[in-house]
Amino acid sequence: MRAKLTSKAKQTDQRRGKGFDQIEKALETARGSTSDSTKGEESLSSPSNRARSLGTFLVALVGLTLLWFAFPPVGFWWLAFLAPIPLIWLAMAPKTVGRRPYWQLYFAGMIYWLAQFYFVPIPHPALWLAWIVLAVYLAVYIPLFVGVSRVLIHDWKLPGILVAPVAWTGLEWIRGHFATGHSFACLSHTVYKQPLLIQIADIFGAYTITFAIVWLAAALAIVFTSLGRRLLGPNAGDLSVTRSNMALNLLLGLAMLVGILVYGNMRLSEPIQFKNDSIAKMALIQTSYDVVFRQLTEEEQDKQFDDKRRLTHQAREQWNDLNLILWPESGFVPFTDFLSDYNEEVTVGAAADAQMRFWSDMTGFPARFSSPIKLLTGGHTVDPENNTSFNSAFLISTDGITDRYYKNHLVMVGEYVPLGKQIPILEELAPMRSLTAGTEFKNISINGVNLAPNICFESTVPHFIHRQVKTLTEQGTEPDVLINLTNDGWFFGTSCLDLHLACNVMRAVELRLPHLVASNTGFSANIDTCGRIVDSGPRRAEAFIRAVIQPIDRTSFYRKTGEWMPMAFGLVCVLGGLIGFWKRRFGTGN
């Protein structure tokens, strides 16, 4: 009996012990909660916690700062391979970092694009608004990259080394087409001075270079995930990967790099094959006067005419075998080319007489040189009857103006104002009146060589130049050389000149055509079919350079097939973006 009572007492004591243990744990939990709450209140105001809440913004800003340094005016091009890494880490992290992470990404993107296009408001005060609107729009692509990548990585279970380049390239393609397109400062443009790295642009366009750069960046991001984990903090979850995965991604990155170098070396060392014996010898005239929005004085106009005359005559004296002189865009102003009579005093005939006198004086024929020479220049073509005004390139010689090309792809705000006809006050605020867009491409033949002219920023739009070359080829006048007439004097020698030159280099490689640029304030350039800058003018100074063009028998995969690969990536981005929005809208996204 005593044994049974002792046993029951022990059981009672054990139950009491368990009960006391549970109570004690509950009290400790309560104390811990109070302590954590107190710590939380303290940490909300602590610098480390504030930094953690802005973790996404800070990490993104690091990457975008590196990207800015990769572009001109700094031009540390190799940073382009490191700049995407912080954004890729944010995409790979199991959890988003900080409060409202996508808004943090957006504001980091706004800072980047404002800094990238700092030159936009220089030409006219009205462009300050355009500068801000442009940054507000382009900033959207930063959170889109991270958001779309997170859907593809975490929901679709695709590898990061594939997702990052697909998302970046696809969004770049969308940016190049949406709302007339904006293909300035694409990732590929950072390496335009590296011929060995840019030859892959002839496969799917410059988008191929973007894909390759982000592929290599993604491989590095995966290899250095431990660093990413330290930067993003514990809120990002576990960013670690296995050693075998690191090794595999390192191998894939090296394979991409080797492939780029091998392909580049192969294309650069290809023997040149010419189509025929036709040769066109040209002089590219680079003037240097900044564009100002006011009526020039008579002395200023005379000086500009004197400069063009002097440079043209010097080029003819140095090279007496030239077939063509190239002037920049707007070089023929104010001698407007009329397609119909303006009034009894300003008629087509009167305009033609003025043009011929101007051409004769500028080219020195017959007063200084015994042989005439053709002049390809830019100016305005006006048709008063139809109330149209075109930004034009025209060829003028002894027979007057024989060929004209009307600019097809106009610059928003600069050459046309959206809704300007419906809201006239917008036209009044704009720096220039709206022009009329051309609808056709033009072949200009010089000594048996076919020239395909484009004007100003048309050369920044890859699919436009691709369509131009394809259309002219189908018409039986396959271009032998691209010609860009531009006036970059709007931007006072800023990095806009470098970015425009980068676009011209990419068009040459994509289509395997030489590209000649005649630019006011720079950079005039002779670019070969491999994107090598054979010769170029200085920044914001006068110059003239020589280019000898013989038709080369060369083509590219991009020229035949176009942009179906980046377009497919763009569609993936749209689908991933819609899925991500749906999940966030209904609370199932991350």
Beta strands, then each sheet from edge to edge (+ up, - down):
strand 1: 280-286
strand 2: 324-326
strand 3: 337-338
strand 4: 374-383
strand 5: 388-397
strand 6: 400-406
strand 7: 444-446
strand 8: 449-455
strand 9: 481-487
strand 10: 515-520
strand 11: 525-527
strand 12: 533-536
strand 13: 543-549
sheet 1: 3+ 4+ 2+ 1+ 13-
sheet 2: 3+ 4+ 5- 6+
sheet 3: 7+ 8- 9- 10- 11+ 12-
end
